[in-house]
Amino acid sequence: MKKIVLTGTMALLLVLGACSDKEDTKTGQGSVDDGESVNEYGSIDHGVDENQVGFNIDGGEIEEAAGVPAQEKIALMDAFDTYIHAFNNEDVDEYMGTLSKKPKSFTIEEEQTYIEEIFADYEINREATDVTIVKYAEDEAQVFSNLNTKLKQKSTALETSRTGRQVTVFAKEDDEWKVTSVYYMEDQKNE
């Protein structure tokens, strides 16, 4: 499967939406507001296979995975917090340190280039709520969160915010939890 929507890609979509308040009047497609995705994944699923990630696209109840050892729950929550903290502090080294050496939905090189560009151009703050481990195995776990992302373009001071749901997939590497995939679904605005 090709790249899954990555948190960085989500930021790009937010940026693209912030750069223009005009809708595409020629086709009505491809704008952030019309819900049509500009990549190969549909606007509804964003490449997410409901059988592979631990949440339902339609929302509903988020259930915590059963049988997560207390020590592993603490380690996973710490890994997720570090991932969010590094992003909010625009700390490239710390952020890259949260990623798997063998990611499934991105490459390390592309992610580093992309994140450096985003941090150079934008002030970004992500606030995660309802953080829940929704699937757990000894070597892989999925952490659900609701995300509120605020972006401010440094050159223009243009601000935008988006909300959505994310499942961050972690893999166990050298006894540490590392991000291997990210699935994100932006909430649709009812206007």
N, C-alpha and C positions, 0 to 999 in steps of 0.2 A: 504494500500500500504506500502511496506517495505520502509526503509530509502531511501530518495532521495539523490543524490550526494550532499554532504555538502562541503562547502568551505574547511574544514579540509581534506576531502577526496580528493579534488582537489590537495591540497598540498601534500598528500601522493602519488598521481599519479605522481606529478612533481618530488618528491623525488625518486620514483622508476625509473623514466626515467633518472634521473641524476646519479643513482648508476650504470648503465650499458649502455655502448654504443654499446653492441652487440645485434643483433636481435636474436630472438629465431629461430634457423635454423631448429629445429626439426618439428615444426608445423606451424610456421609463425603467430601464434596467441598469444594474451595476452601481447604483448609488447606495450609500449606507442606509438611507432612510426607506428605500423601497423593499428592503429585505432580500434582494437578489444578490447572491454572492458573486464576486468577480473572479473567483477561482473555480476549480472543477467541483468543489463540494457544494451541495445545496445549502440554501440559506436556513433551512430548517435543521438539518443534521450536522452541518459543518464537518462532514466526514466521520462523524461519531457513529460507531456501531453499538447499539444499545446492549448487545450481548457481550461486549467487551469492557464497557465502562460501568461503574457502579451507580448510575443514576438514570432516571427516566427523563427523556427529553421534554416531556410535557409537564414537568414539575412534579408536584405531589410531595408525599412524605419522603424524607431522607432518613434511611435507617442505618444505624451504626452497625458495623460488622461484628458478628459474635466471635468470641474466642480470641480476641487480640490480647496477648500477654501485656500486663501493665507496663513492664519495662519497654516493650516495643512501641506501645502507644505513646509513651513519653518521648521516645527517640523519633518517632514519625512526626509528632507535633512540633518537636524542636527543629527537625529538618525542614518542615513546611514554614515555620516561623523565620528561619534563616533565609530561605528562598525569597519570601516576601520582603523581609528586612533588607536584604542585599539589593533587591530591585528598587525599593523605595529610596535607599541611600545612594543609588547609582554607583554602587561599588562593583565594578566589572570583575575584579579578581574573586571577591566573595561570591558573587552571582555564579560565575563560571565554576566555582568550587562546589556548588550545589547540584551540578549536572552530572549525569552518568557518563562514564567513559565510552559506553556503548549505547547511545540513545536510540530509540525506536522511531521517533517522529521528526528528528532534526539532525543536522550535523553540528559538531562542536565548532568547526571553523565558521560556518555560516552564522551560527548563533552569536558567536563572539563579535563578528563584524557587524551584524545587525544591532546588537545590544549597545555597542559602542556608538553607532550612529544615532540611535534613539536617545541615549543619555546625553549626547552632544547637542541635540536639537530640542529636547523637551524636558520639562520638569514633570515628573510622573509620581503619582501616589496611588497605591492600591490598598484598599482596606478589605480584608477578608473577614467574613462573618459566617456563622453556622458551620465552622470547620469540623468535619466528621470523617472518620475512617469508614469508608463504605464497603471495601473489600480488603481482605487480608490473607496472605499466605506467607510462609517463612521467607521467601525471596522476592515477593512483590506485594505492593499495597497501593490502594487508591484512596486519595483524600479529596473529598468534596468540599467546596466552599462557594459562597455567594461573594462576588467581587464587585466593589464599587471603585472604578478607576477614574482618576482625574488627571487630565493632561493640560499643560500650558506650554505653548510653543514659545521658546526663548526669544526668537527674532521678532515675533509680532505681538506677543503677550495674549494671543488668542487662546481661550480656555474652552474645554469641553469635558463632559463626563459621561460615562456609560456604566451600565450595570449588567451583570451576567452571572452565569453559573460555570464553574470550572471543576474538572476532575484532574488532579495532578497525580500521575502514576509514578511511583517510586520503585526502584529496584535496590536490592541489598548488594552492596559492593564493599568488600573489605570491612565487613561489619558496620557499614554506614549506609543510611538511606539516601539515594541520589535520584534526582528527577530524570526519568527516561522518556516520558511522553506527557503532553498537556492537551486536554480536550476542553474547548471553551465554546459556550453558546451565549451570545448576547441577547439580553431581554429585548423584546420588541416593544416599541413605544406605541401607545394607542393615542393617536392625535386626530 
